[in-house]
Amino acid sequence: MVANKLTDTKIKAIKKPGIYGDGDGLFIRMHAGGSKSWFFIYTRDGKKRELGLGSLAGTAPVSLANARRRAEELRAMLAEGRDPHAERVAAKAASEHTFQKVSEKFIAERSDWTPHTEREWKRHLLEHASALAEKAVADITTEAVEETLRPLWEKKPATGQRVRAKIESVLDYASVKKLRTGDNPARWAGHLEHLLTKAGRVTGANHKAMPYADVPGFLSTLGNSTIERLMRFIVLTAVRSGEGRLADWSEFDLSAKVWTIPKERTKTGRELIVPLSDQAVATLPAQSEGLVFVEDSEPLHIMDMPNWVKANKPGITMHGFRSAFRDFAGDETDFPREIAEMALGHKVGNEVELAYRRGDALKKRRELMEAWSNHCTRL
């Protein structure tokens, strides 16, 4: 096929709307409005494809020389057996499915989250994991995840753990949406655990955790005041302090030994069913109506327990007992990691997985909580 049939002079002389060929697949189109644009035509698998190469004028003009250079690049791709149209479509899809955009969509679909939870996910995914922002989720590798996490892992390992878990969730979501294939590069067990130094338990900067071996001795020192009963109940159930302090009798089914914390009162914005051991039930006052833990018929103030702890048990925090429980579950039992995480009220897996495993997880969590209660009261 004859190539380079056009010249700058001939192109300027074109006044009639139509298509004019330069040869070997390169054409220029004169539009009815007077503008001129380049395009390339090729045939692959019996299908004719037309690819736009840009306008002759405008904010980003494409000259004859530039159009020929772009056409030559397309011919080289065809010679290698590649399909320029398919690669353009894939590139466009990749630009629409970046880690940031998929993360934003993932967060937007979580209508059951509290504002606090949503803010935390945005901060961890869009700020701490910003190095992944413009990468297509389909192209994110183990190396990319490691490079993103390592600086955070070395300075703030607890935050690094949280960020890693959230990256893993987004990439799982992307796989379900068929935006990527293959293993999850942010997976910890059997994967990143071999690349990143194991960080300490997520206890938070101000949450000093008591070694689980010392918990029985601590509980044995508690009396029967309302605050001390509440503290014992919180330790035995491994719930958050606010969830225990505001426990309401309407949430309990003592015959089934379960406590259902409504989603409005959980950090994750999801209903949490807490299996109650005999020891946990024994810490409860006589059943009545309204809040379980009251002082002179008045609810406990948010600072009552912290102030009591500061005055009577300095050096500990109630939240730290959740870490003690998690260490106990990991070191002293064979229960799977996800059972311990679910017992702490952490969200594990997607909605389908959670719904499917609901019954089995409750049974196993009950066994775990009984093992923890037996440990805590062994004295």
NUNUNU-678891 format. One record per atom (N, C-alpha, C): x, y, z. Coordinates in steps of 0.02 Angstrom, whole numbers, plus 50000, padded with zeros to 5 digits. Example, Ala and Ser with C-alpha at 12.3 -4.5 7.8 and 13.67 -1.06 7.14 Angstrom:
2
506604971650390 506154977550390 506604983550390 506424988850354 506844994750357 506455000250394 
//
This chain:
379
500424994050000 500005000050000 500445006250000 500265011149958 500645017349954 500535021350018 501095023950046 501055027750108 501295034850095 501155039250144 501385046150141 501125049850079 500475049050067 500175052350009 499995059550023 499935061250087 499735068150104 500355072450119 500265078850112 500765083750133 500405089150172 500775093350208 500465098750245 500085103350198 500365104450139 500025108850090 499365105850067 499375099350052 498755096050028 498225096150083 498435095250145 497955095250200 497635102150208 498035107450203 497755114150208 497265115650152 497375112450095 496955113750036 496285110050038 496215105250084 495595101450089 495035105950114 494515106650076 493945110850094 493285107050096 493275101250063 492665097450056 492635092050110 492075091650149 492015086350199 492105079450169 492455075150203 492575068450178 493185065350212 493385059550188 493955055850216 494505055650164 495115056950187 495695057250142 496255052950173 496515048350133 497005043650158 497725045750147 498145044350199 498865045350192 499195038950172 498835033350179 499095026850160 499255022550221 499225015950211 499405011050262 499005011850326 498345013550318 497905013750375 497795020450407 498175025650387 498105032250417 497655036650374 497175040050406 496695044250370 496595050750409 496355055850372 496135062050403 495425063350380 495005065550426 494305066850410 494165074350414 493865076850360 493655083850358 492915083950378 492765086950436 492085087150461 491685092750429 491025092250432 490595097350401 490715104150432 490905104450495 491015110850528 491685113950512 492105110350475 492745113050455 493345110350492 493245106650547 493815103850584 494065097550550 494685095750566 494995089850536 495305085550591 495215078950587 495475074450638 495765068150606 496245065250641 496585059350618 496275052950647 496305047550607 496105041050634 496475035550596 496495029750628 496865024050601 496375018250595 496395014750538 495935009050526 496355002650516 496124997350550 496444990850540 495914985450549 496064979450528 495604973850534 495934968350575 495564965750625 495824960350667 495264955350678 495394949050662 494894943650669 494254945250632 494324948150573 493754949550531 493364955750550 493584959350603 493244965350625 493654971550609 493334976450578 493674982650562 493644987350622 494204990150641 494244994650698 494495001450675 494205006650705 494425013550692 494645016650757 495255019050759 495535022150819 495685029450806 495395033850846 495525040950839 496235042650863 496565047150828 497255049150845 497305056450865 496755060150864 496775067150884 496605071950827 496505078250845 496325083350796 496935086850768 496855089450707 497405093150676 497525099750711 496995102650739 497045109050775 496745108150845 496715113650882 496415113350949 496935114151003 496745112251065 497205113151122 497795108351121 497705102551089 498255097651083 498285095251011 498515099650965 498515098050894 498985092250877 498775088150830 499175082650806 499375084050734 500005085250723 500245086850655 500285080550612 500415081450549 500485075850503 501045071250527 501605074250547 502175070150570 501995066150632 501635069350680 501435065750741 500935060250726 500475061550679 499975056450661 500325050450630 500825051650587 501185046050557 501575042150610 501845045650660 502225042250713 501755037750754 501155040350769 500685036350807 500435030450766 500325031550703 500105026050659 500645020650655 501275022650653 501825017850650 501845013650714 501715016850771 501695013150835 501135007850834 500565009650806 500015004950801 500184999150755 500525000550700 500724995150653 501214990450687 501654993150729 502124988950765 501764984350814 501244986950847 500854982850893 500514977150855 500234978850797 499904973650757 500394968350734 501004970450717 501514965650695 501704960850752 501634963150814 501794958950873 501204954650893 500654955150856 500064951150871 499614954250923 499734960450941 499324963950990 498734967450957 498224968850996 497624972150971 497584979151003 497734984450965 497724991250993 497064993151024 496504991150993 495844992951019 495734989651087 495884983151092 495794979551154 496224982551210 496834984651192 497274987551243 497024994351265 496724998151220 496435004551239 495855003551287 495424998651272 494854997251315 495094995251384 495614990951386 495874988651450 496184994451489 496534998851454 496845004551488 496325009251516 495775010251479 495235014651503 494905011551565 494805004951562 494495001551620 494945002151680 495605001451669 496075001951724 496055008851755 495995013951714 495975020751740 495345022051780 494815018351766 494185019151802 494155014851864 494605009851868 494605005251924 495265005651963 495455011651979 496045012552021 495885010652093 496395009752133 496295007952203 495885013252239 496025019652224 495655024952258 494915024752239 494765024052175 494065024052153 493695017952180 494025012152179 493695006152204 493605006652280 494095009552315 494025010552388 493435015052403 493375020552366 492825025252377 492155021852365 492115017652314 491495014052300 491355008952355 491875005452377 491805000552431 491525003852494 491795009652512 491565013252571 490855015852562 490705018452503 490045021252489 489485016052496 489645009752483 489145004552485 489015001952556 489415004352605 489325001952674 488845006552711 488205005552699 487695009752730 487605008152804 487875002452827 487785000552897 488345003252942 488815006852914 489375009452954 489185015752992 489485016753049 489405022953086 489855028253054 489725034653065 490165039953038 490885039053060 490985036953123 491665035853148 492025030553108 491685024853095 491985019453057 492145021652986 491685025352955 491805027652887 492415032252883 492475036752932 493055041352932 493705037452940 493695032352982 494305028352992 494515024752928 494025021752894 494185018252831 494445023152779 494145028952774 494385033852726 495105035952741 495235037252805 495905039352825 496425033952809 496265027752826 496745022352816 496855020752742 496305020652703 496365018752633 496585024452587 496325030452600 496465035952554 497055040152574 497265039652638 497845043452661 498445038852673 498365034052718 498935029652734 499125025252674 498645023352633 498785019052575 498775023052510 498925029452515 498895033852456 499385031852401 499905028152418 500395025952367 500065021352316 499505018352335 499155013752289 498605017352250 498475023652266 497885027252241 497775026552166 498285027952126 498195028152053 498335021552019 498505016452058 498635009852028 497975006252014 497925003051957 497334998951942 497314993051990 496734991552017 496684986052065 496914979452034 496824978851968 497034972651934 497784971951932 498144977451941 498874977251934 499254977752000 498894978052055 499224978752120 499564972152139 500204972552154 500604966752169 500794966552244 501084960952263 501334960352331 501864965652345 502294966852296 502824971852304 502534978752317 502004980452280 501694987052288 501384987752358 501064982452382 500764982652449 501304983152502 501844979252494 502384979452542 502704986352545 502824989452487 503124996052485 502675001252518 502025000352511 501545004952541 501535004252617 501564998152641 501494996852713 502144997752753 502714996352722 503334996052761 503485002352801 503435008452772 503575014452812 503125014952873 502485013252863 502005013552919 502145008052969 502335002252944 502454996352985 503024997753035 503525001453012 504105002753053 503985008153106 503545012953089 503415018453136 502795017253179 502265014753149 501635013653185 501365006753166 501645001453194 501444994653175 500714993053186 500424995753239 499714994453252 499284997253196 499435003453176 499065006453120 499205002653056 499825000453048 499994996552989 499574990352982 499444986953037 499024980953036 498314982653012 498054988253038 497374990153019 497344991952945 497834995752922 497844997752852 497904991552807 498334986852825 498414980752785 497754976952779 497404976252836 496764972652835 496254976152790 496264982752790 495784986452748 495964985852674 496614985952658 496824984952589 496604978052566 496684973052608 496474966252591 495724966052577 495334969452617 494604969552607 494414972652540 494744978252523 494584981652460 494774977152401 495344973752404 495544969452349 495114963252345 494854960752402 494364955352400 493724957652365 493524963752382 492934966752351 493034967352275 493634969452255 493784970152183 493754963352148 493964958052183 493934951352153 493214949152143 492794950552193 492084948752188 491754952452131 491964958752120 491694962852066 492024961251998 492464956151999 492814954051937 493254959451908 493544963551952 494004968751930 494734966551935 494844960751967 495514957851970 495444950351980 495984946751967 495994939451976 496624937552015 496634931452037 497224929052073 497184930052148 497724928152182 497754928752255 497764936052277 497554937052339 497554943852367 498264945452392 498594950452362 499274952152382 499344955252451 498774957052482 498794960052549 498644954852603 498574948452583 498424943252631 499004942552680 498854941552744 499364941052795 499614933852804 499164929352823 499354922452838 499674919052778 500264916452787 500614912952734 500854917352678 500824923852688 501024928352633 501424934252659 501094939752676 501454945652700 501814944452767 501584939452804 501904938052868 502634936052858 502804933852798 503494931952784 503914937852760 503584943452745 503944949352719 503994954952769 503484955652810 503464961152859 503584958552929 503964962152968 504084960253037 503414960253073 503294955053111 502654954553145 502574960153195 502044964053186 501914969653232 501574967153295 501604971153346 501274969353409 500524969453400 500184966753448 499454966753445 499194973853439 498634974553406 498344981253398 498024983253464 498384987053503 498114989053567 498014996553571 498285000253523 498215007453525 498745010553569 498935016653555 499495019853590 499355020553665 498725021353685 498585022753755 498235016953790 498245011053758 497895005353786 498405000253812 498625001053873 499104996353902 498764989753915 499054984453888 498744977853895 499054973953951 498644971253996 498894966954049 499024960054019 499584956854036 499704949954012 499124945454034 498904941153990 498314937154007 498434932654068 499054930954081 499204926854140 499044930454206 499034937254203 498914941154263 498174942854273 497764941454223 497054943454227 496694939954284 496784933354296 496424930154352 496574933554419 497204935254430 497374938554493 497044945354499 497014949054443 496694955554444 495954954954460 495604950354427 494884949554439 494744947554511 495204943554541 495084941254609 495104946954660 495374952654639 495414958454686 494794962854682 494364961654633 493784965954625 493234964154673 492884969254697 492334968154743 491674967754707 491134969854741 490464969254713 490124975954702 490494981454700 490184987854684 489954987554611 489534992254591 489284992354523 489854992854472 490324997254485 490874998154438 491304991854434 491424988654491 491844982554491 491484976754457 490824976354466 490434971254429 490474972454354 490404978754336 490434980554265 491124978854237 491654980354274 492324978854250 492414971354240 492174967454288 492224960154282 491834957654221 491244960454210 490824958454153 491164960154088 491464966054083 491804968154022 492404963654007 492784961954058 493364957554048 493134950654023 492614947854054 492394941054036 492054940653968 491784946253944 491454946253878 491894949253824 492444952553842 492924955553795 492594960853751 492074964153777 491744969453739 492084976153753 491894981253715 492144987953728 491794990853789 492134995353823 491874998053886 491185001253877 491105005153823 490465008553812 489905003653800 490044998053767 489534992953754 489314989853819 489784988653865 489594985753930 489244990753974 489484996853978 489205001954023 488475003354006 488295003253942 487615004853920 487194998753906 487424992853930 487024986753920 486334987553949 485824985453912 485124986053933 484824979053939 484404978253989 484104971654001 483714969053940 483454973553900 483074971453841 483504967853790 484164968553797 484634965553749 484824958353769 484614956053828 484844949653855 484304944253847 484534938253830 484124932253834 484514927353878 484394927753943 484794923753990 484644916353985 484054914553960 483904907353953 484354904353898 484504908353847 484944906053793 485664908153804 485764912053857 486434914653875 486754918453817 486374923253791 486634927653738 486444934853753 486864939253731 486764946553738 486834949553669 486314952653643 486324955453576 486394963053580 486964965453560 487094972653561 486854975553494 486374980053494 486114982753431 486654986653394 486564987053328 487074990253286 487184997653304 486675000853332 486755007953351 487275008953406 487445003553441 487905004153498 488575000853486 488704998353426 489344995253412 489774999853370 490424998953374 490895003053337 490845001853262 490694995553244 490664993853173 489994995353141 489494997053182 488824998253155 488474991853135 488714986153162 488404979653149 488164976653216 487594973353214 487354969953274 487864964753296 487974964353361 488464959553388 488114954953439 488124948453426 487844943553472 488414940853514 488374941953581 488904939953627 488674933753666 489004928053657 488834922153698 489084923253769 488664921653818 488824922953888 489024916453924 489594916453954 489804910853996 489424911154062 489454905654099 489124905654165 489434910954210 490094911754205 490434916754247 490194923854230 490094925254164 489864931854145 489154933154170 488734928154165 488044928854190 488044930154265 488504926954300 488524927654373 488724934654394 489044938454351 489244945254369 488654950154365 488114948254331 487554952854321 487164953654386 486904959654399 486474960654457 485794957354446 485364957854493 484704954954487 484344958054427 484024953754387 483714956254326 483154961154340 483134966454301 482634971654310 482444974354242 482354980954237 482204984254174 482694989954163 482774991954100 483214997554085 483944995454085 484385000154103 485104998754102 485284993654156 485774989354139 485974984054185 486394986854243 486864991154226 487334993654276 487155000854294 486825001654351 486615008254374 486835009254447 486925015554465 487125017354533 486585021954561 486235019554614 485685023354642 485175025154588 485015020154547 484525020854493 484745025654437 485375027854440 485625032354389 486155028754346 486155030054280 486665026854237 487355029354254 487845025154244 488545027054257 488765032154205 489145037154228 489415042154182 490005038954144 490135041654085 490665038854043 491345038954078 491445043654126 492085044254160 492115040654227 491555037854250 491545034654315 492045028854320 492045024454270 492495018754273 493225020754263 493385025054213 494085027254206 494355030554269 493925034554301 494145037954363 494255032954419 493825027854424 493915022754475 494555018854463 494675017054400 495285013354383 495905017454399 495885023754381 496465028154394 496615028654468 496095028754509 496185029554581 496365022954615 496105017354589 496185010954624 496635005954589 496685006354523 497095001554486 497515005354434 497935009954457 498325013954409 498775009654365 498865011954303 499305008454257 498965003654211 498295002954216 497934998454170 497395002454134 497144999654080 496555002354046 496084996554031 495444997754030 494964992454017 495024989853946 495184994253898 495244992053829 495824987053822 496324987753865 496894983153861 496704975953874 496144974753909 495934967853922 495704964353858 495484968253809 495314965353744 495944962553711 496494966053720 497134963553693 497354957253730 497254957253796 497424951353836 497024945353812 496374946353799 495954941053773 496214938553706 496394943453662 496624941453594 497284937453599 497724939553644 498354935853653 498214928853680 497754928353727 497564921753754 497294917253699 496844919853658 496544915853604 497074913353555 497564917753540 498074915853492 498604911253521 498774912153585 499324908353615 499104901953649 498494901953677 498294896353720 497744891953691 497464893853633 496924889953604 497064888553530 496674884053502 496744882253431 496184885153389 495794889953417 495254892853379 495534896953321 495194896753263 495434900753205 495454908153221 495894911653187 495974918853197 495314922553190 494904920653139 494294924453126 493784923753183 493804918153219 493354917253276 493534922153331 494184922853344 494404927653396 494234934753376 494324936353311 494174943053287 493424944553292 493014939553275 492294940553279 492074941153352 492404937653397 492244938253468 492374945253494 492864948653463 493014955553482 492564960553447 492114958053405 491654962653370 491974965653308 492534962753284 492834965253223 492494962153163 492444965853109 492134963353049 492624958953012 492424952752998 492854948052964 492484945152904 492754945952843 492434943252784 491894947752756 491614945652698 491084949552666 490404947552694 489884950952670 489214949952697 488974942752686 489114939952627 488894933152613 489224928152660 489884928952669 490254924452713 490004924952785 489874931152807 489644932152876 488964928852887 488524929652838 487854926752844 487894919152844 488324916352802 488374909052796 488654905952859 489124909452893 489474906652950 489174908753017 488614912353014 488344915253075 488244910053131 487884904553116 487734899653167 488354896153193 488774893853148 489384890253167 489844894753207 489894901053186 490344905753221 490104906953292 489454907353303 489194908453371 489364902553416 489304896453390 489454890553430 490194890553449 490624891853402 491344891853416 491544897653461 491214903353451 491364909153494 491154907653566 490604904053575 490394902253642 490924897853676 491194893153637 491714888753665 492334892853683 492504897753641 493084901853655 492974906153717 492384909153724 492244913453781 492224909353846 491994903153841 491994898853901 492714897253921 493144896053871 493844894653886 494174900853919 494004906753893 494274912953921 494014914053993 493374912954004 493094913854071 493394908954120 493504902654097 493814897754142 494524899954161 494874902754113 495544905254127 495514911054177 495054915654165 495024921754206 494814920254278 494444914854289 494184913554356 494504907454388 495074905254361 495384899054385 495634899654457 495714905854483 495924906554552 495344905554601 
//
